[in-house]
Amino acid sequence: MTISTVNPATDETVHTYPLMEAPKVRAAVQATHAAFLRWRRVPMSDRASHLRGAAKLLRERAAEFARLMAVEMGKPVTAGRAEVEKCAWVCDYFADRTEEFLRPEPVATDATRSFVTFQPLGVVLAVMPWNFPFWQVFRFAAPALMAGNAALLKHASNTVGCALAIEEIFKAAGFPADLFRTLVIDSSRVRTVIANRHVAAVTLTGSVEAGRAIAQTAGRQLKKTVLELGGSDAYLVLEDADLAQAAATCATSRLINSGQSCIAAKRFIVVEPVRAEFERLLVDAMRAAKMGDPLDETTTLGPLARRDLRDDLHAQVEGSLRKGARCLLGGTMPEGKGAFYPPTVLTEVRKGMPAFDEELFGPVAAIVPVRDEAAAIAAANDSAFGLGAAVFTGNVEHGTRIAAEEIAAGSCFVNELVKSDPRLPFGGIKHSGYGRELSHYGLKEFVNVKTIFVK
């Protein structure tokens, strides 16, 4: 059995990999567990030194890894280099801060001494997607390894090369052999890996359906999970917003990674008095994207990662149009090679349309007109998802109150696009998942929060 990666810009096969047989998978899990038993006793300063080494290698080989992402899943090389730099940042951040974050916490009780300590759980299985093939892995692996855990990676089938490159980075940076291993398996084998007694926990970034499957399997085994699932992020544009700034920011967010991001802006909820002007500005900003070869330095919009994903996206656009949405830009399937899809803007989007109810994973903006601010908040929250959101307003204090108190999401930004940051917790609610990544909150997801009481 084999698995092949395909260049989404040219439809050409990049590489074919043999799938690991069951005995080899079991041996890898066993070896990773053995590496964990040694690694958990390695001083924090030594762990940090290795992680800084990984950051150094990432920066030195950024162009190589950006090209690999472009060829495997279509990310423009300029965006790929930025992704690699962000991975280096998260490595440096947790190398610098983990010892502080995991320092034992004294608690005053009737004991002679009582405190809380944080111990690693063991082997963490990561099931990761293709859209940010380096970042999604490093944002889990950097804190997990620094906390003393070991890691197994089951990456998406179209980014196997990226997965193997990441494993090689950790080895080259001096991490012990087998501490981080890539499992080249198909999705049907994940359940067996989770059931392995040496796997302590699971983290997944992916679809709602994949999250449900992982949660059910891990739940039967009583193993900890963190799930970062889909999103249909609402960006509220209020009457007093700077419309030029809002439209430019919204277009940037919608087009990041060719629109294939869980926290990309999806639904633009605009109050009626400024709707027409915002539509004009957003169409202009979306039209300005340059679609083309992801290896071209001037390209800002690459292909979607696979042709089937493009077909699914176009079906959602057509389904929305049949239900009454209007197309202001794009919306047509390009001819020729590659999984390209043009920047597209829909308006008159309402509940009951795919563009409102579902996650559109591509460069399609859905404008939802509403009468006023109260209706905008209601529309934003009227979703099965709750990952990110944003509010655009000239009254920053008022916008902050809406973001903090009114919007149901894991994060909400004011006058800025939603983005992840190692210093801030990242994750969602509702069908966008549970648990957190990044910051000290994410670091502590995969540790045993342990009470010590001494009399």
C-alpha positions in Angstrom: 0.0 0.0 0.0 1.3 3.5 -0.9 0.3 7.1 -0.6 1.1 9.8 -3.1 1.4 13.6 -2.8 0.1 15.7 -5.8 1.1 19.2 -6.7 -2.2 21.1 -6.7 -0.9 23.7 -9.2 0.1 21.2 -11.9 -1.8 18.0 -11.0 1.6 16.2 -11.1 2.5 13.5 -8.6 5.3 14.7 -6.3 6.2 11.6 -4.4 4.9 8.2 -3.5 5.4 6.8 0.0 4.9 3.3 1.3 2.4 3.0 4.2 3.7 1.6 7.4 2.6 -1.9 8.2 1.0 -2.6 11.6 4.1 -4.2 13.2 6.2 -1.1 12.2 3.6 1.2 13.7 3.6 -0.7 17.0 7.4 -0.6 17.1 7.4 3.1 16.5 4.9 3.7 19.3 7.0 1.5 21.7 10.2 3.3 20.7 8.6 6.7 21.3 7.3 5.7 24.7 10.8 4.5 25.6 12.3 7.8 24.5 9.7 9.6 26.7 10.8 7.7 29.8 14.3 9.1 29.3 13.3 12.5 28.1 11.0 13.3 31.0 14.2 13.4 33.3 16.2 15.7 31.0 16.7 19.1 32.6 14.6 21.9 31.3 17.6 23.9 30.2 18.8 21.0 27.9 15.3 20.7 26.4 15.3 24.4 25.7 18.7 24.2 24.0 17.4 21.5 21.6 14.3 23.6 20.8 16.3 26.7 20.1 18.4 24.5 17.8 15.2 23.5 15.9 14.4 27.3 15.6 17.8 27.9 14.1 17.4 25.1 11.6 14.0 26.4 10.6 15.3 29.8 9.8 18.3 28.5 7.9 16.2 26.2 5.7 13.1 28.5 5.4 13.3 28.7 1.6 13.6 24.9 1.2 10.6 24.3 3.5 8.5 27.0 1.8 9.1 25.3 -1.5 8.1 22.0 -0.1 4.8 23.5 1.1 4.2 25.1 -2.2 4.7 21.9 -4.1 2.6 19.7 -1.7 -0.3 21.9 -0.9 -0.1 25.0 -2.9 1.0 27.7 -0.4 2.7 30.7 -2.1 6.4 30.6 -1.2 6.2 34.1 0.5 3.5 32.8 2.9 5.5 29.6 3.4 8.6 31.5 4.5 6.4 33.5 7.0 5.0 30.2 8.3 8.4 28.8 8.9 9.5 31.9 10.8 6.4 31.6 13.0 7.4 28.0 13.8 10.8 29.3 14.8 9.1 31.9 17.0 7.0 29.3 18.8 10.1 27.2 19.5 12.0 30.2 20.9 9.0 31.3 23.0 8.5 28.0 24.7 12.2 27.5 25.1 12.3 30.8 27.0 9.1 30.5 29.0 8.3 26.8 29.9 10.4 26.6 33.0 8.6 29.6 34.4 5.2 28.4 33.3 5.7 24.9 34.9 7.3 26.1 38.1 5.7 24.4 41.1 3.0 26.5 42.7 2.9 26.7 46.5 -0.6 26.7 48.1 -1.2 27.6 51.7 -3.2 24.8 53.5 -3.0 23.0 56.9 -0.1 20.9 55.6 3.5 21.6 56.5 4.0 22.1 52.8 1.6 21.8 49.9 2.1 22.7 46.3 1.0 21.9 42.7 3.5 20.4 40.3 3.2 19.8 36.6 4.4 16.5 35.2 4.4 15.3 31.5 1.6 12.8 30.5 3.7 10.7 28.0 3.3 10.1 24.3 0.9 12.6 22.6 -0.5 11.6 19.2 -1.1 14.6 16.9 -3.4 14.2 13.9 -2.7 17.3 11.9 -4.1 18.9 8.7 -2.5 20.1 5.5 -3.4 23.8 5.5 -0.5 25.0 7.7 1.6 21.9 7.5 4.5 23.2 9.5 2.8 25.6 11.9 0.0 23.2 13.1 2.7 20.7 14.1 5.1 23.1 15.8 2.4 24.9 17.8 1.6 21.5 19.4 5.1 20.0 19.4 7.1 22.9 20.9 5.1 23.1 24.2 4.5 19.3 24.4 8.2 18.4 24.0 9.3 21.2 26.4 6.9 19.9 29.0 8.7 16.5 28.8 6.3 14.6 26.6 7.0 12.6 23.4 5.1 13.0 20.1 3.7 10.9 17.3 2.6 12.7 14.2 -0.1 11.5 11.8 -0.1 14.2 9.2 -2.5 14.7 6.3 -1.9 12.4 3.3 -1.0 15.2 0.9 1.7 16.6 3.2 3.8 13.5 4.0 6.9 15.2 2.8 6.4 18.1 5.3 5.8 15.6 8.1 9.1 13.8 7.4 10.9 17.0 7.1 9.7 18.1 10.5 10.8 14.8 12.0 14.2 15.3 10.5 14.4 18.9 12.0 13.9 17.6 15.5 16.6 14.9 15.0 19.1 17.4 13.5 18.4 19.7 16.4 19.7 17.0 18.8 16.4 15.7 20.2 16.7 12.0 21.2 16.0 9.4 18.6 12.4 8.4 18.5 11.1 11.2 20.7 9.3 12.7 17.7 8.1 10.2 15.1 6.0 10.5 12.0 3.6 7.7 11.3 2.9 7.3 7.5 -0.5 5.7 7.8 -4.0 6.3 6.5 -6.8 7.6 8.7 -8.3 4.2 9.2 -5.3 3.2 11.3 -5.5 6.1 13.7 -8.0 4.4 16.0 -5.6 1.5 16.6 -2.8 4.0 17.5 -5.0 5.8 20.0 -5.9 2.4 21.6 -2.2 1.6 22.1 -1.5 1.6 25.9 1.6 3.8 25.4 -0.4 6.7 23.9 -1.4 9.0 26.7 -3.3 11.8 24.8 -4.5 13.0 21.4 -4.6 16.4 19.8 -6.3 17.0 16.4 -6.8 20.0 14.1 -9.3 19.2 11.4 -12.9 18.9 10.5 -15.8 18.5 12.8 -16.4 15.0 11.5 -12.7 14.0 12.2 -13.0 15.6 15.7 -16.1 13.6 16.5 -14.3 10.4 15.5 -11.2 11.1 17.5 -13.2 12.2 20.6 -15.3 9.0 20.5 -12.2 6.8 20.1 -10.2 8.5 22.8 -13.2 8.7 25.1 -13.6 4.9 25.0 -9.9 4.8 26.1 -10.4 7.6 28.7 -7.6 9.6 27.1 -7.2 13.3 27.1 -8.0 15.2 23.9 -7.6 18.7 22.5 -9.6 19.5 19.4 -9.3 22.5 17.1 -12.0 22.1 14.5 -13.7 24.2 11.9 -14.7 27.8 12.0 -17.1 30.2 10.3 -15.6 33.4 11.7 -17.9 36.4 11.8 -16.4 39.8 11.2 -18.8 42.6 12.3 -18.6 45.9 10.5 -20.5 48.6 12.4 -21.7 51.9 11.2 -18.9 53.9 12.7 -16.1 51.6 11.3 -13.3 52.9 9.1 -14.6 51.1 6.1 -11.4 51.3 4.0 -9.4 49.8 6.8 -12.1 47.2 7.6 -12.4 46.1 4.0 -8.6 45.8 3.5 -8.3 43.8 6.7 -11.2 41.6 5.9 -9.9 40.8 2.4 -6.5 39.9 3.8 -8.0 37.6 6.4 -10.3 35.9 3.8 -7.4 35.3 1.4 -4.8 34.0 3.8 -3.6 30.6 2.6 -6.0 30.9 -0.3 -8.9 31.1 2.2 -8.0 27.7 3.7 -7.7 28.6 7.3 -10.0 27.8 10.2 -9.6 31.4 11.5 -9.9 33.1 8.2 -12.8 35.6 8.0 -15.8 33.8 6.6 -19.0 35.8 7.3 -18.9 39.6 6.9 -21.8 40.8 8.9 -22.4 44.4 7.9 -25.0 46.9 9.1 -27.2 48.2 6.4 -26.2 51.9 6.4 -22.6 51.1 5.3 -23.3 47.9 3.4 -23.1 49.2 -0.2 -19.8 51.1 0.4 -18.2 48.1 2.2 -19.3 45.8 -0.7 -17.5 48.1 -3.2 -14.3 48.3 -1.1 -14.2 44.5 -0.4 -14.7 43.6 -4.0 -11.9 45.9 -5.0 -9.6 44.4 -2.3 -10.4 40.8 -3.3 -10.0 41.5 -7.0 -6.5 42.8 -6.4 -5.2 39.3 -5.3 -2.8 37.8 -7.9 -3.7 34.2 -8.5 -1.0 31.9 -10.0 1.9 29.6 -9.5 2.7 29.4 -5.8 6.5 29.2 -6.6 6.2 32.7 -8.1 7.3 35.4 -5.6 4.6 37.7 -6.8 1.7 35.3 -6.3 -0.6 36.1 -3.4 -3.3 33.5 -4.1 -2.3 29.9 -4.9 -4.4 26.9 -5.7 -6.6 25.1 -3.3 -4.8 22.0 -1.8 -6.8 19.5 -3.8 -9.3 19.4 -6.7 -11.9 17.7 -4.7 -11.8 20.5 -2.2 -12.3 23.0 -5.0 -15.3 21.0 -6.2 -16.8 21.1 -2.7 -16.2 24.8 -2.4 -17.8 25.6 -5.8 -20.8 23.4 -4.9 -21.3 25.5 -1.7 -21.1 28.7 -3.8 -23.7 27.4 -6.3 -25.9 26.2 -3.5 -25.9 29.6 -1.9 -26.7 31.3 -5.2 -29.7 29.0 -5.7 -31.0 30.0 -2.4 -30.9 33.8 -3.1 -27.3 35.0 -2.6 -25.9 37.3 -5.3 -22.4 37.1 -6.7 -20.4 40.3 -6.9 -17.1 38.8 -7.9 -15.7 35.5 -9.1 -17.8 32.4 -8.5 -16.7 30.6 -11.7 -14.6 27.4 -12.0 -11.4 28.1 -13.9 -10.4 25.8 -16.8 -7.0 24.2 -17.1 -4.6 22.5 -14.8 -4.5 22.9 -11.0 -7.1 23.4 -8.2 -7.4 27.2 -8.6 -10.5 29.1 -7.5 -10.9 32.9 -8.0 -11.5 35.4 -5.3 -15.3 35.4 -4.9 -17.6 37.8 -3.1 -21.2 36.8 -2.3 -23.8 39.1 -0.8 -27.4 38.8 0.5 -26.2 35.7 2.4 -28.7 34.5 4.9 -29.1 31.6 7.4 -30.0 28.4 5.6 -27.4 29.0 2.8 -24.2 27.0 2.8 -22.2 30.3 2.8 -23.8 31.1 6.2 -24.2 27.7 7.8 -21.1 25.9 6.7 -17.4 26.5 6.6 -16.2 27.7 3.2 -12.6 26.6 2.9 -11.4 28.8 0.1 -11.3 32.4 -1.1 -15.0 33.1 -0.9 -16.3 36.0 1.2 -20.0 36.0 2.4 -21.6 39.4 3.1 -24.5 39.1 5.5 -26.5 42.4 5.6 -28.2 43.2 9.0 -30.3 46.2 10.1 -28.2 47.2 13.2 -25.6 46.3 15.8 -28.0 44.0 17.8 -28.8 42.0 14.7 -25.1 41.8 13.8 -24.3 40.3 17.2 -27.2 37.8 16.9 -26.1 36.8 13.4 -22.5 36.3 14.5 -23.6 34.0 17.3 -26.1 32.1 15.2 -23.6 29.5 14.2 -22.6 26.0 15.1 -19.0 27.3 15.2 -17.2 29.4 17.7 -13.5 29.8 16.8 -12.7 33.4 16.1 -14.5 36.7 15.4 -13.7 40.4 14.9 -15.4 43.7 15.4 -14.7 46.8 13.3 -15.8 50.1 14.9 -14.5 53.6 15.5 -15.5 53.3 19.2 -12.7 51.0 20.5 -14.1 50.9 24.1 -17.5 49.8 22.8 -16.0 47.3 20.4 -14.0 45.8 23.2 -17.1 45.3 25.3 -18.8 43.6 22.4 -15.8 41.4 21.8 -15.4 40.5 25.5 -19.0 40.1 26.5 -21.3 39.5 23.5 -19.5 37.3 20.9 -19.4 33.5 21.5 -16.0 32.5 20.3 -12.6 31.4 21.5 -11.1 34.7 20.5 -12.4 38.0 19.3 -10.3 40.8 17.8 -11.1 44.5 17.5 -10.2 46.3 14.3 -7.8 43.5 13.4 -7.9 40.1 11.8 -7.9 37.0 13.9 -4.6 35.3 14.2 -2.7 32.9 16.5 0.1 34.0 18.7 2.4 31.9 21.0 1.7 34.3 23.8 -2.1 33.9 23.7 -4.4 30.9 24.1 -5.9 29.6 20.9 -9.0 27.4 20.5 -12.7 27.4 20.1 -16.1 26.5 21.6 -19.2 24.7 20.2 -18.4 22.8 17.0 -15.0 24.5 16.8 -13.7 22.2 19.4 -12.4 22.3 23.0 -9.1 22.8 24.9 -6.5 25.4 24.1 -3.1 25.5 22.4 -0.3 28.1 22.8 0.5 30.2 25.9 0.7 28.7 29.3 -2.9 27.4 28.9 -1.9 25.3 25.9 1.3 24.1 27.6 -0.7 22.7 30.6 -3.2 20.8 28.4 -0.8 17.8 28.3 0.6 17.7 31.8 -0.6 16.1 35.0 -1.6 18.9 37.3 -0.5 17.2 40.5 -1.2 18.1 44.1 1.5 17.4 46.7 0.6 17.5 50.4 3.3 17.1 53.0 2.4 16.8 56.8 
